[in-house]
Amino acid sequence: EKSGATVILGKASFVSPNELEVACNDGTTKAVWAKKFVLTVGAQPVIPAFLEGGSIPFSTYLDVFGWTEVPESIAVLGGGPIGSELAQAFSRLGAKVYIVASRLMPKEDAQVRQVMEQVFQDEGIELVSGRATGAEVTGKKITVTTSTGASVEVDHLLVSAGRRPNLSSLKLENAKVKYDEKGIVVDGRLRTSAEHIAAAGDCTGGQQFTHLAGFQAFVALRNLVLPLNDSAEALVPRVTFTDPEVGHVGLTEEEHKKKHGSKAKVIMREIKGVDRAICENESRGFFKIMYLPNGRITGATIVCSRAGEILNQMATAIGAKMTVTQLAKVMHAYPSFSFEIQSMAADVASDMAFAGCVGNLYKWLAKRF
C-alpha cells in the first residue's frame, strides 16, 4: 500500500474477461475491473482419496507448524523434498518417523538417494516401501497400508504427496482462460489463452519453487506492461534442506548420459575427502559435475551441509556457459567447501590440456624445457 497498490484480502473469481468478484475476508463483496491480470494463486497439498472423507485425521505442511506437541510416531506420506525435510525435522524432535513412498527423493540422482537413505536409516527414520493406498483408525492409532502390501501403525499422518494448483474458485472459463489438471496453460511468455491475462508460479503446473515463482511473476508482469516480451525459460536450481542438504542444477548424471551418450563426462568427489568437511567432521555426501568433451558444464549435484550455498555458483557457471577450464581459473578461498569445485575443475582442465595432439605437444615441450 505504501507503494501505491490497493490490497484486497479475499477469494476472487472471474465474472467476465476483465472483471473479478471478490468475496472479502470482512464479509463484503467487491467488484474489481482491470485491463490486465497476472494470476499467481499458488498451489495446495494433494490429499489422497482415502483421506478425503474426513474420518481419518491428518496434517499437511500448511498446519504442521501450528502443532503444540510432537506425536510419538508419524507416517509421512511421500518421499519428496517437503516430506524428507519434515521427516528429518520431527525425527530430531523425538518422534518415531516412517516415510511411506515408492522412492525417496525420486527426482534426484541415484547416489543422492543412496546417501540420504543411509542418513535417514542411521537417524532411526524408517522407509516403508510403496505408495500409500489406504488408512484405518484403530483406537488411538492409524494403520497405513501401501501398494506393496506393507503397513505401519502410527499416531499421526503427515501428508506430503504433491501439490495441485489453486484453481477451483477462480471460474477461469468466464475469462476464457484454458487450464487442465496440471494447471493454467501458458506460453513461453507466460501468457494464457486470454492475451491480457498472464500466470506465473505454482499454478502453471511446472516446477514448484519460491525462487522460480518470483522470477516468473517478474517476467509475466514485464511482458504484460512493456512492448518487448521476454522468454520465461530459466535454469532452475533446487535444494532440499535436509542435513546434509541436497542441491542440484542442470542435468542429472542420468539425464546427461541419456542426452549426450558417449560424449557425457562426469567427475565426482566424496565429501569425506574434502578438507573443510574433515574439519567439520562431515563424512556423508559428494560433489558431482557433469560436462562435455569441450569442457562445457551441463549440470551439478552437491550433497553436503552447504550444498544450497555452493550450488549457486554452479548455476552461475552453467548459466554463463562456462567451461571447466574457465571455472578452474576462478580462485576459491581455502579451506572452504566450494574450494573443491575449483579443485575438481582444475583436475579436468589439466586432463583436457594434456589430451590429444595439443597434449602431446605440451608433453614434448615439457621434456625439453
C-alpha positions as CSV (number, residue, x, y, z in Angstrom):
1,E,0.0,0.0,0.0
2,K,2.9,2.4,0.7
3,S,4.0,1.9,-2.9
4,G,0.5,2.8,-4.2
5,A,-1.0,-0.6,-4.6
6,T,-4.5,-1.4,-3.4
7,V,-4.7,-4.6,-1.3
8,I,-7.9,-6.6,-1.2
9,L,-8.0,-9.7,1.0
10,G,-10.4,-12.3,0.0
11,K,-11.3,-15.0,-2.6
12,A,-11.6,-13.9,-6.2
13,S,-13.4,-15.3,-9.2
14,F,-13.8,-14.1,-12.8
15,V,-17.2,-12.7,-13.8
16,S,-16.0,-11.8,-17.3
17,P,-12.6,-11.5,-19.0
18,N,-12.0,-8.1,-17.4
19,E,-13.9,-8.3,-14.1
20,L,-13.5,-10.1,-10.8
21,E,-15.8,-10.6,-7.9
22,V,-14.0,-10.8,-4.6
23,A,-15.6,-12.3,-1.5
24,C,-13.7,-10.2,1.0
25,N,-12.5,-11.6,4.3
26,D,-14.6,-8.9,6.2
27,G,-17.8,-10.4,4.7
28,T,-18.3,-7.9,2.0
29,T,-18.3,-8.4,-1.8
30,K,-16.3,-6.2,-4.1
31,A,-16.1,-5.9,-7.9
32,V,-12.7,-5.3,-9.5
33,W,-12.2,-4.3,-13.1
34,A,-8.8,-4.4,-14.8
35,K,-7.3,-4.1,-18.2
36,K,-4.7,-6.8,-17.5
37,F,-4.2,-9.6,-14.9
38,V,-1.4,-11.6,-13.5
39,L,-2.5,-14.9,-11.8
40,T,-0.2,-16.1,-9.0
41,V,-2.6,-18.2,-7.0
42,G,-0.2,-20.9,-6.0
43,A,-0.9,-24.5,-5.1
44,Q,-2.2,-26.6,-2.2
45,P,-1.4,-30.1,-0.9
46,V,-2.8,-33.1,-2.8
47,I,-4.9,-35.2,-0.5
48,P,-5.1,-38.9,-1.2
49,A,-8.6,-40.1,-2.0
50,F,-8.7,-42.5,1.0
51,L,-8.4,-39.5,3.3
52,E,-11.0,-37.2,1.8
53,G,-13.9,-38.5,3.8
54,G,-12.7,-36.7,7.0
55,S,-12.9,-39.7,9.2
56,I,-9.1,-40.1,9.5
57,P,-7.1,-37.2,11.0
58,F,-4.0,-35.9,9.1
59,S,-1.9,-32.8,8.7
60,T,0.0,-31.2,5.8
61,Y,2.8,-28.6,5.7
62,L,0.1,-25.9,5.9
63,D,-0.8,-26.7,9.5
64,V,2.1,-28.7,10.9
65,F,3.9,-25.6,12.2
66,G,1.0,-25.0,14.5
67,W,1.4,-28.2,16.4
68,T,1.8,-27.6,20.1
69,E,3.3,-31.1,20.8
70,V,5.1,-33.7,18.8
71,P,3.3,-37.0,18.2
72,E,5.1,-40.2,19.4
73,S,5.0,-41.6,15.9
74,I,4.4,-40.1,12.5
75,A,3.9,-41.6,9.0
76,V,4.9,-39.1,6.3
77,L,3.1,-40.0,3.1
78,G,5.5,-39.0,0.3
79,G,9.3,-39.0,0.0
80,G,9.8,-35.8,-2.0
81,P,11.6,-32.6,-0.7
82,I,8.9,-31.4,1.7
83,G,8.3,-34.9,3.1
84,S,12.0,-35.6,3.5
85,E,12.6,-32.2,5.3
86,L,9.7,-32.6,7.7
87,A,10.5,-36.3,8.4
88,Q,14.0,-35.5,9.5
89,A,12.9,-32.4,11.5
90,F,10.3,-34.3,13.5
91,S,12.6,-37.3,14.0
92,R,15.1,-35.0,15.6
93,L,12.4,-33.5,17.7
94,G,11.8,-37.0,19.2
95,A,9.1,-38.6,17.0
96,K,9.4,-42.1,15.5
97,V,9.1,-41.3,11.8
98,Y,8.2,-43.5,8.9
99,I,8.4,-42.3,5.3
100,V,5.8,-44.1,3.1
101,A,6.9,-43.8,-0.5
102,S,7.8,-45.8,-3.6
103,R,11.2,-44.0,-3.6
104,L,13.0,-41.3,-1.6
105,M,13.6,-38.1,-3.4
106,P,12.5,-39.6,-6.8
107,K,13.8,-36.7,-9.0
108,E,17.3,-36.8,-7.6
109,D,20.5,-38.7,-8.6
110,A,20.6,-42.3,-7.6
111,Q,23.7,-41.6,-5.5
112,V,21.7,-38.9,-3.7
113,R,19.1,-41.5,-2.7
114,Q,21.7,-43.9,-1.6
115,V,23.3,-41.3,0.7
116,M,20.1,-40.0,2.1
117,E,18.6,-43.4,2.7
118,Q,21.6,-44.3,4.8
119,V,21.5,-41.0,6.7
120,F,17.8,-41.5,7.5
121,Q,18.3,-45.1,8.5
122,D,21.1,-44.0,10.9
123,E,18.8,-41.5,12.4
124,G,16.1,-44.1,13.0
125,I,13.8,-42.9,10.2
126,E,12.2,-46.0,8.5
127,L,11.3,-46.2,4.8
128,V,8.1,-48.1,4.2
129,S,8.1,-49.2,0.5
130,G,5.2,-48.4,-1.8
131,R,2.6,-45.7,-2.3
132,A,0.1,-45.2,0.5
133,T,-3.3,-46.7,-0.7
134,G,-5.4,-46.8,2.5
135,A,-5.6,-45.9,6.2
136,E,-7.7,-47.2,9.1
137,V,-8.2,-45.9,12.6
138,T,-8.0,-48.4,15.4
139,G,-8.4,-46.9,18.8
140,K,-5.9,-44.0,19.0
141,K,-3.7,-45.5,16.3
142,I,-3.8,-45.2,12.5
143,T,-2.7,-48.1,10.2
144,V,-1.4,-47.1,6.8
145,T,-1.3,-49.7,4.0
146,T,0.7,-49.5,0.8
147,S,0.7,-50.7,-2.8
148,T,3.3,-53.3,-2.0
149,G,1.3,-54.8,0.9
150,A,3.4,-53.2,3.6
151,S,1.7,-51.5,6.5
152,V,2.7,-49.3,9.5
153,E,0.8,-48.2,12.7
154,V,1.3,-44.6,13.9
155,D,-0.2,-41.9,16.0
156,H,-0.5,-39.3,13.2
157,L,-0.3,-38.8,9.4
158,L,1.6,-36.1,7.7
159,V,0.6,-35.9,4.0
160,S,3.3,-34.7,1.6
161,A,2.1,-36.3,-1.7
162,G,2.5,-33.4,-4.1
163,R,0.7,-30.2,-4.7
164,R,-2.0,-29.0,-7.1
165,P,-2.9,-25.5,-8.4
166,N,-5.5,-23.4,-6.5
167,L,-7.9,-23.0,-9.4
168,S,-11.3,-24.3,-8.1
169,S,-12.8,-20.9,-7.2
170,L,-11.4,-18.7,-10.0
171,K,-14.0,-19.6,-12.6
172,L,-11.4,-19.3,-15.4
173,E,-13.9,-20.3,-18.0
174,N,-15.6,-16.9,-17.6
175,A,-12.3,-15.2,-18.6
176,K,-11.7,-17.7,-21.5
177,V,-8.5,-19.0,-19.8
178,K,-7.6,-22.6,-20.6
179,Y,-6.4,-24.9,-17.9
180,D,-6.1,-28.6,-17.2
181,E,-5.4,-30.9,-14.2
182,K,-1.8,-29.7,-14.1
183,G,-2.6,-26.0,-14.0
184,I,-3.1,-22.9,-16.1
185,V,-1.9,-23.3,-19.7
186,V,0.7,-20.6,-20.6
187,D,3.1,-20.0,-23.5
188,G,6.8,-19.2,-23.3
189,R,6.0,-15.6,-22.3
190,L,3.6,-16.8,-19.5
191,R,0.6,-15.5,-21.4
192,T,-2.6,-17.6,-21.0
193,S,-5.2,-18.2,-23.8
194,A,-6.6,-14.8,-23.0
195,E,-3.9,-12.4,-24.2
196,H,-4.5,-9.8,-21.5
197,I,-4.0,-12.4,-18.7
198,A,-0.7,-13.9,-17.6
199,A,0.0,-16.6,-15.0
200,A,3.1,-17.4,-13.0
201,G,4.4,-19.8,-10.3
202,D,2.9,-23.0,-9.0
203,C,-0.5,-22.5,-10.6
204,T,1.1,-23.1,-14.1
205,G,1.9,-26.7,-13.4
206,G,5.6,-26.5,-13.8
207,Q,8.4,-26.9,-11.2
208,Q,7.2,-25.6,-7.8
209,F,9.8,-23.4,-6.2
210,T,9.5,-20.0,-4.5
211,H,12.5,-18.6,-6.4
212,L,11.1,-19.7,-9.7
213,A,7.7,-18.3,-8.9
214,G,9.2,-14.9,-8.1
215,F,11.2,-14.9,-11.3
216,Q,8.2,-15.8,-13.4
217,A,6.0,-13.2,-11.7
218,F,8.5,-10.5,-12.7
219,V,8.7,-11.8,-16.3
220,A,4.9,-12.1,-16.6
221,L,4.3,-8.6,-15.3
222,R,7.0,-7.1,-17.5
223,N,5.7,-8.9,-20.6
224,L,2.2,-7.6,-19.9
225,V,3.1,-3.9,-19.5
226,L,6.1,-3.5,-21.8
227,P,6.2,-3.9,-25.6
228,L,9.3,-6.0,-25.7
229,N,8.5,-9.5,-24.5
230,D,11.0,-11.8,-22.8
231,S,11.1,-15.6,-22.6
232,A,10.3,-17.2,-19.2
233,E,12.8,-20.0,-19.8
234,A,15.3,-20.3,-17.0
235,L,17.9,-22.5,-15.4
236,V,16.3,-23.6,-12.1
237,P,18.4,-24.8,-9.2
238,R,16.8,-26.8,-6.5
239,V,17.7,-27.6,-2.9
240,T,16.2,-30.0,-0.4
241,F,17.0,-28.6,3.1
242,T,17.8,-31.8,4.9
243,D,21.0,-32.5,6.8
244,P,23.1,-32.9,4.6
245,E,21.5,-30.6,2.1
246,V,20.8,-31.9,-1.4
247,G,21.4,-29.4,-4.3
248,H,21.1,-29.8,-8.0
249,V,21.1,-27.7,-11.1
250,G,21.1,-28.5,-14.8
251,L,21.2,-32.1,-16.0
252,T,21.5,-35.1,-13.6
253,E,24.1,-37.7,-14.4
254,E,21.3,-40.0,-15.8
255,E,19.9,-37.2,-18.0
256,H,23.4,-36.1,-19.0
257,K,24.3,-39.6,-20.2
258,K,20.9,-40.1,-21.9
259,K,21.2,-36.8,-23.8
260,H,24.9,-36.9,-24.8
261,G,25.7,-40.6,-24.8
262,S,29.5,-41.3,-25.2
263,K,30.3,-37.6,-25.0
264,A,28.9,-37.3,-21.5
265,K,31.7,-36.8,-18.9
266,V,31.3,-36.8,-15.1
267,I,33.7,-36.0,-12.2
268,M,32.7,-36.9,-8.7
269,R,34.4,-36.4,-5.3
270,E,33.1,-37.8,-2.0
271,I,32.8,-35.3,0.8
272,K,35.0,-37.3,3.2
273,G,38.0,-36.3,1.1
274,V,37.3,-32.6,1.2
275,D,39.5,-30.7,3.7
276,R,36.8,-28.4,5.0
277,A,34.4,-31.4,5.5
278,I,37.2,-33.2,7.5
279,C,37.4,-30.0,9.7
280,E,33.7,-30.1,10.2
281,N,33.6,-33.9,10.9
282,E,31.3,-34.3,7.9
283,S,31.6,-37.6,6.0
284,R,28.3,-38.1,4.1
285,G,27.9,-36.6,0.7
286,F,29.6,-35.8,-2.6
287,F,30.3,-33.2,-5.3
288,K,29.5,-34.1,-8.9
289,I,29.9,-32.1,-12.1
290,M,28.6,-33.1,-15.5
291,Y,30.4,-31.7,-18.5
292,L,31.2,-32.3,-22.2
293,P,34.5,-33.0,-24.0
294,N,34.8,-29.3,-24.9
295,G,34.6,-28.6,-21.1
296,R,31.1,-27.1,-21.2
297,I,29.3,-27.7,-17.9
298,T,25.9,-29.2,-18.1
299,G,24.9,-30.0,-14.5
300,A,26.0,-30.3,-10.9
301,T,24.8,-32.3,-7.9
302,I,26.0,-31.5,-4.4
303,V,25.3,-33.2,-1.1
304,C,26.8,-31.6,1.9
305,S,25.9,-29.2,4.7
306,R,26.5,-26.2,2.5
307,A,25.1,-27.5,-0.7
308,G,22.5,-24.7,-1.1
309,E,25.2,-22.1,-1.0
310,I,27.7,-23.8,-3.2
311,L,25.1,-24.7,-5.8
312,N,24.5,-21.0,-6.7
313,Q,28.0,-20.7,-8.2
314,M,27.4,-23.8,-10.3
315,A,24.1,-22.3,-11.5
316,T,26.0,-19.1,-12.5
317,A,28.7,-21.2,-14.3
318,I,26.1,-23.1,-16.3
319,G,24.0,-20.0,-17.0
320,A,27.1,-18.2,-18.3
321,K,28.0,-21.2,-20.4
322,M,31.4,-21.5,-18.7
323,T,33.8,-24.4,-19.3
324,V,35.6,-26.3,-16.6
325,T,38.8,-24.6,-17.7
326,Q,37.3,-21.2,-17.1
327,L,35.9,-22.3,-13.7
328,A,39.4,-23.6,-12.8
329,K,40.8,-20.2,-13.3
330,V,38.5,-18.6,-10.8
331,M,40.4,-18.6,-7.5
332,H,38.4,-20.0,-4.5
333,A,39.3,-19.4,-0.8
334,Y,40.8,-22.3,1.1
335,P,39.7,-24.2,3.1
336,S,36.1,-23.5,2.0
337,F,33.7,-26.2,0.8
338,S,33.5,-24.6,-2.6
339,F,37.3,-24.8,-3.0
340,E,36.6,-28.4,-4.0
341,I,34.7,-27.1,-7.1
342,Q,37.9,-25.3,-8.3
343,S,40.0,-28.3,-7.5
344,M,37.7,-30.6,-9.5
345,A,37.6,-28.2,-12.4
346,A,41.4,-27.9,-12.3
347,D,41.8,-31.7,-12.5
348,V,39.5,-31.9,-15.5
349,A,41.2,-28.9,-17.2
350,S,44.6,-30.5,-16.7
351,D,43.5,-33.8,-18.2
352,M,42.0,-31.9,-21.2
353,A,45.2,-29.9,-21.7
354,F,47.3,-33.0,-21.9
355,A,45.0,-35.0,-24.1
356,G,45.1,-35.3,-27.9
357,C,47.6,-33.7,-30.3
358,V,47.9,-30.5,-28.3
359,G,48.5,-32.5,-25.2
360,N,51.3,-34.5,-26.9
361,L,52.9,-31.2,-28.0
362,Y,52.8,-30.0,-24.3
363,K,54.4,-33.2,-23.2
364,W,57.1,-32.9,-25.8
365,L,57.8,-29.3,-24.9
366,A,57.9,-30.2,-21.2
367,K,60.6,-32.7,-21.7
368,R,62.8,-30.1,-23.5
369,F,62.4,-27.0,-21.3
